[in-house]
Amino acid sequence: MTILDALNSLYHFRGSQAAYNSSYWHDVDIREFIDEKPVSFTVTYNNGGGTGTAVTITYTTSSPNATTDGSATGATPGGFTRTGYTFKGWATANGASAAQIADKGALKPTLACADGGAYTLYAVWEVVKHNVTLTYIQNFTGSVAGSMPSNPAAVPVNHGDNYSSTVSNNTPTRTGYEFLGWSESASATTATYYGPSNLTITRNNITADTTITLYAVWKAYPTITYNGNGNTGGTVPTSTSAAPGSTYNIAQGVPVRTGYVFAGWTTVQNNASGTKYSYNGTIAGATGVFTMPPPT
């Protein structure tokens, strides 16, 4: 509290030009005046890279806010917009990354607000960031694939920018199936992204939060089917599958056919001159569906 404040609380001289004397202050004539000189200055508001026409506003008070009427609750001058950006306030330089005056903030002290002054301000914009999320789906039910990659954290991308990422080079596993790679279609039979070289995924011109879902692409192992080829008894092994490129052992089982001696198995029906396979014999590099009739 100042001396004037203390005296005013005792003698209530504010708002008048009354002189007073006291036992403490003799022959002191105290007067207080609020004397604000009239001012007039202009501020031109520019869009700063946004959309809208510059507007010039004349202010007649020495401490106005950055609004159309100078009050703290007035409208923001210009009504400027910019797609993909958020308005942050005003700066004295075009293209500034930080606002010197907040939206509807006080013009002082950034501007002197002097009588007769002419000032220029530019809108300050902050680019909107969108999250791009990459999600891996095993693409089957009933069990859990082994070695599934973890879903990475979302990546913030500036509005209008491009996104690029590397797909996981993990090789998930599924009983009875070969993993081919990844696709953005759950029903794909061929993979779009697969290791070790074709693993880059991109999106251009990101304008909203985006989720990219990758589905595992599976191919069932080749099936080995045993055909008794007219057998009248004995044992015909049940069908099974073999991993591509693997070596498969012929299953145990001897079919019986009246009047014939079982000679083994072949991939060509009724062709005794073809390659014969017997129990514990091997087929290397299984790549298709095999029917194994015994040779005759």
C-alpha positions, 0 to 999 in steps of 0.5 A: 500500500502506498502513502496515498492509499493509506491517506485515502483510506482515512480522508477519502480524498480520491475523486475530489480535489479537496485539500486537507491538513492533519496533525501529521501532515501540515499544510500539504495539499494532496490531489490525485488525478487519473489523466489518460490522454486519448490515443489512436493507433492501428494494427493490421492483422495478416493471415500468416499463410492461412486463408482470409483477407488482412484487416486493419483495426483502429484502437483508441485505448492505450492497452487494448487486447488483440480483438476486433473491439479491443476487449478481452472477450471480443472476436479474433480479428480476421477469422483466418483459417488454415487447413491442418493447422491450429491458430496459436496467436500473433507475432510481429514476423511472418512465419514465426513458430511461436506467438508473441501475443496469445489469441485475444491477448494484450497487445502491450508490451509487444506493441508500444500502442503509441498514439499515431502508431501503425503496427502489423501482426501475423497469425501464428500457426501450429501444424496438426499431428496425426497418429499412424498406427501399424497393427499385426493380425495373425489371421486365424482363430483357435490357437496363437501364432508363435513369434508374432511381432508386437504392435509398435507405438503410434507415429505422429505425422505432420498434416499432409506429410508422408509416412514410411515404416519397415514391416517386422521381419519376424516369421510367425509360426502356425501348425500345418502352415507356411508363413508367406508374409503380410497383406492389408487384405485378410483374404490374400493368398499372396503376401505384399510385404515379406522379408528380407527386402520387401518390407517398406510400407508407405502412406502419402499425404496423411490428413487424419489419424490412420491405422494400417492393419497387416494380416498374416498370409498362410499357405497350408502344407502339402498333403501326403495322401495314401491310396490303397489302389484296389487293396483288399485289406491290410493297412493304408496310412492316413493322410498327413502333411509335410512342410515345403522343402522338408524331407518326409518319411513314408509312413508305416502301413502295408496294404494287402491285395489278393493275388499281389505282392505289395512293392511300396508306394509311387506317385504315379498310379499303376506305374511299377517303373516309377520311383518306389517308396517304402516305409521310412523312405523319404520324399525330399522337397514336398511342394504339392499334394501327393497321392501315393498309390502302391505300384502294381 
